Amino acid sequence: MNVSALAVSARTLVGLSLVVFIALVTYAWVGYLGSDDVTYADGAYGWLESFPYVGGHGTVRYTITVPMALSFLALGESEFAMALPTLLYGLGLIAILVLMLHRVLGTAPAAFAALVLITSPVLVTWVSIASVDIIEAFFIFASLFFFWSAGKQSGQWRYLFAAGLLAGLGFLTRETSVFLLAFYGIAFLTGYGIHRLGHFVMAAGFFTVWLAEVAYFFVMTGDPLYRINISLNHDSTIDRSIDVAGNVIAHPLIDPLLVMLANQEFAVLFWVVVPASLWLLLSKNVSPEIRRITLLFGGVGLVWMLCVGAVQSLLPLNPRYFLISAICASVIVGLAVSESIRLRRVKLAMMLLLLVVSGNLAGIYVENRNHMFGERILTAAIDRYPGDIYTDPLTHRRAELLLKWSGEAERIKTEAPPPGSLYVYNSLRTESLGGWVPPDAVKDYEPQNSWELLETVTPESKLAGTIIRAIGLEHFLPGKLKNALFEGHPGVKLYRLPPQAEAS
């Protein structure tokens, strides 16, 4: 196989990558999540209704709330308009990485890295959700692009200042972007990439952005560190021993590693990236430029992983916090495939590519997209049933924006359902009602024998889940993976209460 036969322009490669990526995102679309995305939408409404706006935790992340506000203005208020800014940032992320690799290494390495990258389950899934993870990643890798270019182009000071500006925008997006600064700090100490004086230019770019935010908050609130103080004090300390975002949880010291190795969001990526990295870095046959790029992405990915793992009291073990490391690993694996082909190890390269890409596609396939099934059924019930509809307060809270956009949110009631009413029972939420209603009132939201069951709506199991259940292997799967493969939601029941309440 001659890799030179893959030569196409950077524009063509970016276009092809984006087309495939959009197709995968369309298939795996999650959209409304009723969680942090609602917070960001609140921030967008804040800008639309109370300009200039400050906000609180989450709503001060202006790199998502301001674009979302503009999206609402341009397209109207909808689930798609809410997710559109994140999607556009995601497309920009893909374009930047492909352009960078194409410019530095040529078509083949960029193409194989792009193929691994655009099939990454964690990237494909989260790009359809209004979240800051993709936005942070965009600024992180845009900063790295200019950092790398500074040593290769004339006018490097402009590139370095731009790298600092973008790192600053990443920090405004989420405070975890300081992990990139940790990498830049190591680069400064070791003299990697650029002259040490260049880091002061980058620092100037970073502080230009951050001091603008500090000045804004000082004028608006009197607290120049308003956002940071909110982030540090908005919630209680994270307890990773009870956070089950990972498919396998064993001990806090190794749980971060288990998340990367055992979660479908990463498939086999982190199993193969270590040997791939070592080969690219240590083999004498690998081109020097490939080795330098591997060192860049490997260094960033490793520093990010270690930092996420270290801040156990601040971050839960959500796979999305390892997105930066996953992107770096995807690029490295793609480069390993390209170099293997160049060195005429075609069978090994194709086996590696098939393993990783098929694993990625399987990870996308099994991802649970029914998180909001109950809330969507509640919203759909508005069109199917007249009058007031009752549900539990938690389901109502998670469906808040969907109900608002329906135009008839006032028909949904959260009091205990009275005689004769229609009640949407979402057991996934009523199990967690303890913090939403008094303890002795929880039972009022549980079905009684006298209630008439009108219908039961349950999502379909995936084909793979049906097969696994048929051959009796479901009990061997971790709970999170079981949810993803099977229905992913216990279903929703619609009841009509009798005209007069009766004791069951």
Steps between C-alpha positions, in 0.01 A plus 500: 500500500645835392401774743592766247195388303291653779624851420211746497477865591449605860165653407378175346614294798332736746181490294492121486574474871220739589247321278571164666505660843165672447349170383617326818379785720160487331474128573617538860313824574420552869398864509311613808634354824315704761817553702784748450353587161202657678741714703666625182161572345414702812817698434398555138160628610681723747685673216179533300294637787747684726786638291772544625481175689710344775335178621623234740664159485487369144322806363824700526652279231452758230669302222187283492224725635561791262511281183190318625320831545590593142381158383164553672473841331582360156314167506244535777495314829538127444704196591705530182570871551618422851748235378610683183788703654658186645461323165669788317785505750535124444522543124761770555695264725511232230599753236786643711648160579477373143650822360782491753590139426467548125724807506768335713491137387309477174185325387542141619579565868227766515248268334557203731505721808177663381334160452576394857405843634163545327383158619590566865187415704557766767547767233209393280263475798582824676512720191120474477449615860517862612815459708829676559714187456516533121542877524789468742660242269467739206692773681757255639595360161476835325752627755723198434474561125644851538754383756630243255485740205702762686815295459433433134387837362633851475339751734495246781414764762155545345446125509608482862275789600211325322584176684476688829173668402344166414624342822338792681169438322529137602545610861191721472314197370597274789765519769636155409684672213773576755609143424621633164697763687661218695621356168625840387678531835681172438585619148647819651713309749630256239538747216262295284360641178584870526751734659423562866439869435209399279311378804484855631333603174251217548444616858426850367233356272350294782485792743351727234194277497488422868552860616218611270274253684637613837425862415148414386421314819654774714277762335188282510538328839787656691675160509770469231528124564123451492500200265784317672352552845167362380666197344694420814202534732191409298475140616610257765816296461479225240503144636627273225425192707129553432531650153431215261567671167751226429390154389745354751578665835761341730712753692547879472865459407430290191142601414611770250698236311207256513268761351731538202548126457150367571255764378335476160571872447861401422461142377852355454673834440695518824598133478693558179626857535780415746678245277430720198656801674806308615560367150467845340731657757768231519518346153789620288296446184229753589538840338625778732196719433263220596701450818478870588123512445459182704695660783274807485169311507633233733622762745173692500291185531709361784508826697124540458431143616721538806344833594144370469592197707668714764216742579284236664312745721407733212405287200281190478623218279285591202659370179458840336769643728748276315395636159829685444701186573272299268553747215876486549492120510290489180755709314789284621331175398425646156865597462607149599280356226644739243861430595441125500373523144793719395735238644314228305339339804164522329331200662590618848381852417166378362446274802565792735277733301219245483525426872484864605241628251269202542535539877412866468194425288392236749541756778278744311244226440466396864488853643176557691294770327185450709602704805208738444244246383258576784525874452437469128193282561370762745544773239333288231204438732408868473394448138318173572301578813292809584502681832756497778759225521674403823849362551769500766706818566829348382363394162348845465833663583691290248237570232490873576624632166317240290179608672582868457554455128170309469317820595275322751728452798230633733297182445761288677445479876739360760270465801395153608243394236141568617193278429409479133832636373738368235836402647825429312701259713875508431649246741856601409439835669262403781776279639691822577218719630631510857665838454209650310198430720455427873581136585139419593379639164710273275236227518244738345690478171499119491218322311212355703296189425192710428669703226409413140803423283440669164824406328859393554769644278841333499799565271614219278805295588791509257537193280825409675324525835219277381750236389697519826182468703383205289818301565500589871814712522342821629596427862869518413484861381571808718184694583589808291580290195186294555291816490670606180445167323146438616210745536701757695186608684239306701218657301215736577144423612200726457227465760151640546414539866146405607259792558508429872825402669497154647746339734691220338 
